[in-house]
Amino acid sequence: MKKCKECSGEMISSRETYRYNESGLPNVLLKDVEIRRCPSCGAQEVPLPRVAELHRAIALALVHKPARFLGAEVRYLRKYLGWSGVDFASHMGVNPETVSRWENGKEVISSTSDRLLRLIVVRSWPVEDYSVDDLAKIDDRRDPPPAHVELRVQD
């Protein structure tokens, strides 16, 4: 038996459906999860193994929903990707105020940004793969000059 961290009493374990509020999403339910309760002091523990895999599963479930992302979902996915609001804005090609409005539900994410975010999540682009500073250097002119590419072939 596990001991309570609060009072050292014995915890009683049961398997239940658990509302995973820690995700920041109001509708994430984990089924058949172990929940430990202390009958002495009322403390509760929910040991969750493989949390990174759980967060990935939540992200993929969001990506497969048929409607555009809601504000809390955008926030969850941004945090899942490990980006600050400013970095996320740079990756998405919008300003940080737009990200804030999406996350706070004051503005609906555009369909183009929604699709881009889905692709980023599915491709699992790590933060260190592509510098945000490199994004700022992209030429936004309508008719940029063609890229000059040089490759050295080795025998």
C-alpha positions, -999 to 999 in steps of 0.1 A, spaced: 0 0 0 11 35 -7 14 60 21 -2 94 20 23 123 16 2 145 38 -5 124 69 13 91 63 -20 72 63 -27 44 39 -40 54 5 -69 34 -10 -66 28 -47 -94 26 -73 -97 28 -111 -119 56 -124 -125 81 -151 -104 112 -144 -109 147 -157 -73 158 -167 -75 195 -159 -37 197 -159 -39 198 -197 -56 232 -196 -84 217 -217 -119 213 -202 -128 181 -220 -100 156 -215 -111 125 -197 -88 96 -189 -106 63 -185 -97 36 -161 -70 56 -143 -56 47 -109 -67 72 -83 -53 70 -48 -72 86 -19 -64 90 17 -95 83 39 -78 101 69 -71 135 54 -88 134 20 -56 138 -1 -57 125 -36 -30 113 -60 -33 103 -97 -1 86 -108 2 90 -146 29 69 -163 44 81 -196 30 117 -194 49 127 -226 31 100 -245 -2 111 -230 4 147 -241 13 135 -276 -19 115 -278 -39 145 -267 -22 166 -294 -30 140 -321 -66 138 -310 -69 176 -314 -53 174 -348 -79 149 -359 -109 169 -348 -130 182 -378 -135 218 -366 -110 246 -362 -91 249 -330 -105 267 -300 -84 291 -280 -75 266 -252 -66 240 -279 -42 265 -296 -26 272 -262 -23 235 -254 -6 228 -288 17 258 -284 28 246 -250 30 210 -263 55 222 -290 75 240 -263 72 274 -278 67 308 -261 40 330 -275 66 350 -294 83 320 -309 50 304 -318 39 337 -335 72 336 -356 66 300 -366 30 307 -376 39 339 -395 16 361 -373 23 387 -346 22 378 -309 -10 398 -303 -28 375 -328 -16 344 -309 -29 360 -277 -63 367 -292 -65 331 -305 -56 317 -271 -80 340 -253 -109 333 -277 -111 369 -288 -103 358 -324 -108 326 -343 -77 311 -358 -77 314 -396 -82 282 -416 -47 286 -431 -31 289 -396 -52 261 -383 -39 238 -411 -3 249 -406 -5 242 -369 -19 207 -376 10 200 -399 35 212 -374 21 190 -346 19 159 -369 54 165 -381 65 171 -345 90 198 -354 113 202 -324 121 238 -314 158 233 -320 153 221 -356 147 255 -371 158 287 -355 132 314 -350 159 339 -361 160 322 -395 123 328 -399 128 365 -395 153 365 -424 128 351 -449 122 375 -478 85 385 -478 86 405 -510 61 395 -537 88 388 -563 119 378 -545 150 369 -566 155 332 -572 176 314 -547 212 307 -555 221 271 -547 255 257 -548 263 220 -541 296 203 -541 294 167 -553 321 144 -539 332 113 -556 
